[in-house]
Amino acid sequence: EMVMWMVKSEKILIQGLSKTNTGNFMGFAVGGPFMLNHTLVVYNSSLTGDTTGKLKVMLDGREILNHWDEKGNAEFEAPFLLWAARRTEWDVSMHDHDVLGIKPAIDWAVGPWPKRFQQEPKGGLYYFKLPNEVEITLSGVDYMSAVFKMAPQQGQSGYCGNFNGVAEDEFEPPVPGSVPKELVPAWNKAVGEGLEQVRDADNLFKLASPELVLSAALVQQASALGVGRQEDPMMASPCKDAHSLDEAEQACVSIPDVDLRAACMADFCLTEKASVVDDAAMSGVMEERLSDGRVPLFVGHGPCRDIGGQALRAVRTKGVRIAMECQELLREVGAAIAGVVGAQLKTEGTCELVVRPGTDVHDLLDFAPSGGGWVDADLSGGVGDPHGGLGGASFVAGVEKDLSWNCWRLD
């Protein structure tokens, strides 16, 4: 087997594992500062002699997503770090439709991308949401078929490319005659800085060793959710103790945006410099200036919250399940109703519009979202009561961290 760099950058590290005699992609490992130096490893179990060829998922050396319900579904969450799911078939409300449109370099016998992911692909469908908007979709077809989705990184190199706009400097073809002619388009070698053979000291597969296994007490079954769900309630904190955390909270209390305030606190604990507060405040000002109020602004992964961390009133649609459609609905309705300030969407759920206290939600009846309109209960009482509300603020300030949710706001 050969370990290679898929993505090598300052913050994000992704390595791939392939069989040198066949070229099959057998596994990948994700780590680096953006993962708080935790390591996610996924591999085909045939590497360890398992004839079933199941996909194995490890977080810091401990297997996850291995407890399935009767349908073969499972979920795992490590707050602030990872939300992961296993499904037996493609789910339009969860999986990224753009994956199905990817064109392979050559026509493999196993078929195009839709055939690798739709219906009930071999080995199941796995979906991972990580920090920094990194998403991974994979199945067990052809040992492993995987798609990595992320924003370009400064100084990035690896088999996923360097994203400098020049395709010619990312790969070099194989040595003439070394592979069959029909395989040449898919047998490229990445070029760029730092792509020498991965050293043992940098090998994420080896670093995720049994010595780093999480305590069994930190990984729990949540059987009440109806699927095989595991959760790790722990996360690494940059603050060394409770006193440092309290100082950071006091220093950054003036930052209204929840995510920016959290970043300010982390920077304060790491640097112990008061100047980070001014930097965070300026980032918030620039962000608001760049948003003209017509384009939904992504706030973060989690249900929307006000400046006090409280839930705002939300009105659910019956059938809007795709993120792009949810944002378009927010844009359309928000332009007409001033009280509509955001939207939120849970994986496998439906789009919810977030409104200010005092907003008459019956005005939403002038709009007809696809899939059947609005949930009647939200318009007649409870969370949809036009004279009540949960949060007292009039805008979306942040999220309650949960990678299975997306939140957007209009200013």
C-alpha positions, 0 to 999 in steps of 0.5 A: 500500500502507498500513503499519499497526500490528497490535501496538504495545507497549513490547517487541513491534512488529508491522506489517501491509501491506495493499493500499489499493484491495482491503484484501488483507493482503499482509505483516507485519513483526515487531521490537522489543526482544523480537527483540533489534531484529532484524526478521522480514518476510513478504510476498506476492511479487506486491508486487514484480511476481512473478506466482507470488505466493509468500510471501517470508520475510526476517530482517534483509533476508536471505531464509530458508526458501527452500531446500525439500526434495523435499516443499516443506518447510524449516526455519530456526533462529536460537538464542534468536530464531526457529524457523521452518518451511515445510510443504505441509500441516497437521501436527497435531503442529506447528500450533495446532489453535485456529487452525482454530476462529477465526470470520471476521468475514464469510463470505469467498469463500475460505472459513473458516479451516480451508479456508485452512490445512488440506489443501495451502493455496496458498503453503504453511503457515508457522509461526514461534516467537519469544521471549515466546511469540509464535507466527505461523501463515500460508498464501498463501491470499487473498494471505496468511492469518495468525494471531498468537498472543501474551500481552497486553502492557502498553499494547498497541494496534493492529489486534490490540486492546488487551486491556483488556476493553472491546471498544467502545474498540478499533475504530471502524466505517468511514465510512457508505457508504464500503464495501459493507454486507456488508463493514462487519464486517471493515472496522474501523479500530483506535483507540488511542494511537499509531495514526497513520500509521507514520513512515518512521523506524518502518517495519519494512519499510523498516528491514529493508533490504539494509544489514542483510543478515546475512553469508552465512557466518551462514546455513548449509544443514543438509542432513543433517537431511533437510529444507531447514534453515538455521541462524544460530548468532549471537545478540546478547549484552547483555554487551559483552565476555568479562570482563563475561560472566564477571562476570555468570556469577559474580554470578548463579551462585546462581540455580538456574533456568536461564532466570532465571539467564540473565535475571539475567546479561543484566540484570547486564550491562545495568545493572551493578547487583548488586541484579538478582541478588536480584530474580532470586532472588525471582522464582524463589521466587515462581514456585515458591510459585505452582506447587502441583505439580499443574499443569505449569509451562512452563520454556521452549523447549528440551529439559529440563536439570538445574541443571548443564545436563545432559540428564535421562533421558527416556521417549518415548511412541509417539503423544502429539503435542499439547502439551496432551495431553503436559501432561495426561500429565505431570500424571497420571503425576507425581501417581502416580510421584514420580520423574517431574519433567517432560516435553518435546515436540519439534515433529513429535515425541512427548511424553517424560516426564523422570524423576529418576535412580534412578526405576524407569521400568517403573512407567510401564507402569501407564499407557497413553498414547494412540497406542500406549503407550511406546517399548520401548527407553526402558523396557529400556535406554539412556536409560530404564535405571532404574539409570542416567541422564544428569543428576545432579540430581533436578529440571528447572532449565531448558532448552537453548535450542531453539524447536522444543522445549517443556519443562514441570516438576512440583515 
